[in-house]
Amino acid sequence: MRASRILPTLLLAVVVLQPHAHSQEPDLPGVQQVADSLYGLNDLLVNGRIYANPHPRAIGHPFFPEATFSPGVVYVKGEKFDQALINYNAEQDELILDVSKPMPWIGHIVVNHNLVDSFRIGDRHFVHAHTLPPNFAGRQYLEKVFEGKFSLFASHEKLFNPDISHLHPHGVFLNKPTRLLLLKDGAFTEVTRKKQWLDYFPAHRKDIKRYLHKNRIHWKKAHVEQLRQAADFCNGFYENMD
């Protein structure tokens, strides 16, 4: 399949995972027939499952960075598939594909994480853990914030709180603090707190503090572009050593 093929073509295979014996829709068209009729020949099938939000009435949502599905790019086994409406479920740590337009009886699909290398939503790039050093233990997907002499990743997570109150009678989704992980020479170091970041560059603490202050970067509240700029600044310490 050429890289120009859109991702929904790739993912129509999820239909086969819904046993016809349990289907409420009799005589659903076969995956290959649907793929052929909508997008042309489907020569790479990706397994997945139908997605439904288990807490649709809860306050908030499980997605990151926002609830709206956006056009994105997914890299599957080295191939690029664009024009896909996708979102990242930060509660369940899953990539969700919107196929409601071509396949309204399906709606949304959980993309099989075993086949995904990475994906992009806007200017945000997420990578799968299987592309990282084998000593990594954590979420399936990490946002790659920066790559240079070292790499900086962000781990995003949401929690569903089922506790009922008059403010959230059906539960509420909560944001967990973002974890920041620095990768260099195959080893991960957590740098979520500013002190951890400064401790990683002990010879340049004053320079970094001056840079953060000048650019009004508050580490705990910094957005991804500010983190990228700070990482690029610190990357210069290694560039100057070459």
C-alpha positions as CSV (number, residue, x, y, z in Angstrom):
1,M,0.0,0.0,0.0
2,R,1.4,3.4,-0.9
3,A,2.0,6.0,1.8
4,S,-0.7,8.2,0.3
5,R,-3.4,5.8,1.3
6,I,-5.5,7.1,4.2
7,L,-5.5,5.3,7.5
8,P,-9.1,4.3,7.7
9,T,-8.4,2.0,4.7
10,L,-5.9,0.3,6.8
11,L,-8.1,-0.1,9.9
12,L,-11.3,-1.5,8.4
13,A,-10.0,-4.9,9.4
14,V,-11.4,-4.4,12.9
15,V,-14.8,-5.6,11.7
16,V,-13.5,-9.1,11.6
17,L,-12.9,-9.0,15.4
18,Q,-16.6,-8.6,16.1
19,P,-17.9,-12.2,15.9
20,H,-21.0,-12.3,13.7
21,A,-22.7,-14.5,16.2
22,H,-22.8,-11.6,18.6
23,S,-23.5,-8.9,16.1
24,Q,-26.7,-6.9,16.2
25,E,-26.2,-6.1,12.5
26,P,-27.0,-9.1,10.3
27,D,-25.0,-9.7,7.1
28,L,-22.4,-7.0,7.8
29,P,-20.2,-6.6,4.7
30,G,-16.8,-8.2,4.9
31,V,-13.7,-6.2,5.6
32,Q,-12.2,-6.6,2.2
33,Q,-15.5,-5.8,0.4
34,V,-15.9,-2.6,2.4
35,A,-12.3,-1.6,1.9
36,D,-12.5,-2.2,-1.8
37,S,-15.7,-0.3,-2.2
38,L,-14.6,2.7,-0.2
39,Y,-10.9,3.0,-0.6
40,G,-9.6,0.5,-3.0
41,L,-7.6,-2.6,-2.4
42,N,-6.7,-3.1,1.3
43,D,-3.4,-5.0,1.3
44,L,-2.4,-4.3,5.0
45,L,-5.0,-5.2,7.6
46,V,-4.6,-3.8,11.2
47,N,-6.4,-5.5,14.0
48,G,-8.3,-3.4,16.5
49,R,-11.6,-3.1,18.3
50,I,-14.6,-0.9,18.4
51,Y,-14.2,1.9,20.9
52,A,-17.0,3.4,23.1
53,N,-16.4,5.8,26.0
54,P,-17.4,3.8,29.1
55,H,-18.2,7.0,30.9
56,P,-20.0,9.3,28.4
57,R,-22.0,11.2,31.1
58,A,-19.0,12.0,33.2
59,I,-17.6,15.5,33.6
60,G,-14.7,16.1,31.3
61,H,-13.2,13.6,28.8
62,P,-10.4,11.0,28.6
63,F,-8.6,12.6,25.7
64,F,-5.4,14.6,25.3
65,P,-4.7,17.3,24.3
66,E,-8.4,18.0,23.8
67,A,-11.7,16.3,23.2
68,T,-12.0,17.1,19.5
69,F,-10.7,14.5,17.0
70,S,-8.2,16.2,14.7
71,P,-6.5,15.3,11.4
72,G,-3.3,13.4,12.1
73,V,-0.7,11.1,10.8
74,V,-0.1,7.5,11.9
75,Y,3.1,5.5,11.2
76,V,2.4,1.8,11.1
77,K,5.2,-0.7,10.5
78,G,7.2,2.0,8.7
79,E,4.4,3.2,6.5
80,K,2.8,6.6,6.7
81,F,-1.0,7.1,6.8
82,D,-2.4,10.6,6.8
83,Q,-5.8,12.3,6.6
84,A,-6.9,10.3,9.7
85,L,-9.1,11.8,12.4
86,I,-7.4,10.6,15.6
87,N,-7.2,11.3,19.3
88,Y,-5.2,10.0,22.2
89,N,-7.1,8.5,25.1
90,A,-4.9,9.4,28.0
91,E,-6.9,7.4,30.5
92,Q,-6.7,4.1,28.7
93,D,-3.4,4.9,26.9
94,E,-4.8,4.2,23.5
95,L,-4.9,5.8,20.0
96,I,-8.5,6.2,18.8
97,L,-9.5,6.5,15.1
98,D,-12.7,8.2,14.0
99,V,-14.3,6.2,11.2
100,S,-17.8,7.6,11.7
101,K,-18.0,9.1,8.3
102,P,-17.1,6.0,6.1
103,M,-18.4,3.5,8.7
104,P,-21.1,5.1,10.8
105,W,-22.1,1.7,12.2
106,I,-18.6,1.4,13.8
107,G,-17.9,5.0,14.8
108,H,-14.6,4.8,16.5
109,I,-11.8,2.2,16.6
110,V,-8.9,1.5,19.0
111,V,-5.8,1.2,16.9
112,N,-3.8,-1.9,17.7
113,H,-0.8,-0.5,19.7
114,N,1.4,-3.5,18.7
115,L,1.4,-2.2,15.1
116,V,1.8,1.6,15.7
117,D,5.3,3.1,15.6
118,S,4.2,6.7,16.2
119,F,1.5,9.3,15.4
120,R,1.2,13.0,15.1
121,I,-1.7,15.2,16.2
122,G,-1.1,18.8,15.0
123,D,2.5,19.6,16.0
124,R,2.6,17.0,18.8
125,H,4.5,13.8,18.1
126,F,3.8,10.6,20.1
127,V,5.9,7.5,19.9
128,H,5.2,3.9,21.0
129,A,7.3,2.4,23.8
130,H,8.5,-0.4,21.6
131,T,10.6,2.2,19.7
132,L,12.4,3.1,22.9
133,P,15.2,1.3,24.8
134,P,14.0,-2.0,26.3
135,N,14.6,-0.7,29.9
136,F,11.7,1.7,29.6
137,A,8.8,0.9,31.9
138,G,5.8,3.1,31.7
139,R,3.0,4.1,29.3
140,Q,2.5,2.7,25.8
141,Y,2.7,6.1,24.2
142,L,4.9,9.1,25.1
143,E,5.0,12.5,23.6
144,K,8.4,13.3,22.1
145,V,9.1,16.9,23.0
146,F,12.7,17.2,21.8
147,E,15.4,15.2,20.1
148,G,19.1,16.2,19.9
149,K,22.1,15.0,21.9
150,F,19.4,13.8,24.3
151,S,15.7,13.3,24.0
152,L,12.9,14.7,26.1
153,F,9.6,12.9,26.5
154,A,6.3,13.7,28.2
155,S,4.0,11.1,29.7
156,H,0.4,12.2,29.9
157,E,-2.3,10.4,31.9
158,K,-5.9,11.0,33.0
159,L,-7.9,9.2,35.7
160,F,-11.6,8.5,36.0
161,N,-12.9,9.2,39.4
162,P,-16.2,7.3,39.9
163,D,-17.0,9.1,43.2
164,I,-20.4,10.7,42.9
165,S,-21.3,14.2,44.1
166,H,-23.7,17.0,43.2
167,L,-21.0,18.5,41.0
168,H,-20.3,15.3,39.1
169,P,-23.2,12.9,39.5
170,H,-21.7,10.5,36.9
171,G,-18.0,10.7,37.9
172,V,-15.3,13.0,36.6
173,F,-12.1,12.7,34.5
174,L,-9.0,14.1,36.3
175,N,-5.6,15.1,34.9
176,K,-2.6,13.6,36.5
177,P,0.6,15.7,36.5
178,T,2.6,15.3,33.3
179,R,5.9,13.3,33.8
180,L,9.0,14.5,32.0
181,L,11.6,11.9,31.0
182,L,15.1,12.6,29.6
183,L,16.7,9.9,27.6
184,K,20.5,9.9,27.0
185,D,22.8,7.0,26.2
186,G,19.9,4.5,26.6
187,A,19.1,5.6,30.1
188,F,15.9,7.5,31.3
189,T,16.0,10.1,34.0
190,E,12.9,11.8,35.4
191,V,13.0,15.6,35.2
192,T,9.4,16.4,36.1
193,R,10.6,18.9,38.7
194,K,12.8,21.9,37.9
195,K,15.3,20.7,40.5
196,Q,15.6,17.4,38.7
197,W,16.3,19.2,35.5
198,L,18.9,21.4,37.0
199,D,20.6,18.5,38.8
200,Y,21.0,16.8,35.4
201,F,23.2,19.7,34.2
202,P,25.1,20.6,37.4
203,A,27.8,22.6,35.6
204,H,25.2,24.8,34.0
205,R,22.7,25.4,36.8
206,K,23.1,29.2,36.8
207,D,22.9,29.5,33.0
208,I,19.7,27.4,32.9
209,K,18.0,29.3,35.8
210,R,18.9,32.6,34.1
211,Y,17.5,31.3,30.8
212,L,14.2,30.0,32.4
213,H,13.8,33.3,34.2
214,K,14.5,35.5,31.1
215,N,12.0,33.5,29.0
216,R,9.4,33.3,31.8
217,I,9.4,29.5,31.8
218,H,7.8,28.1,34.9
219,W,8.8,24.4,34.8
220,K,5.6,22.9,36.3
221,K,3.3,25.0,34.1
222,A,5.5,25.1,30.9
223,H,3.7,24.2,27.7
224,V,5.3,21.9,25.2
225,E,6.9,24.6,23.1
226,Q,8.6,26.2,26.1
227,L,9.9,22.7,27.2
228,R,11.3,22.3,23.7
229,Q,13.0,25.6,23.8
230,A,14.6,24.9,27.2
231,A,15.7,21.4,26.0
232,D,17.3,23.0,22.9
233,F,19.1,25.5,25.0
234,C,20.6,22.7,27.2
235,N,21.4,20.7,24.1
236,G,23.8,23.4,23.2
237,F,26.0,22.4,26.2
238,Y,26.7,19.1,24.4
239,E,27.0,20.7,21.0
240,N,29.8,22.9,22.3
241,M,31.6,19.9,23.6
242,D,31.9,18.2,20.2
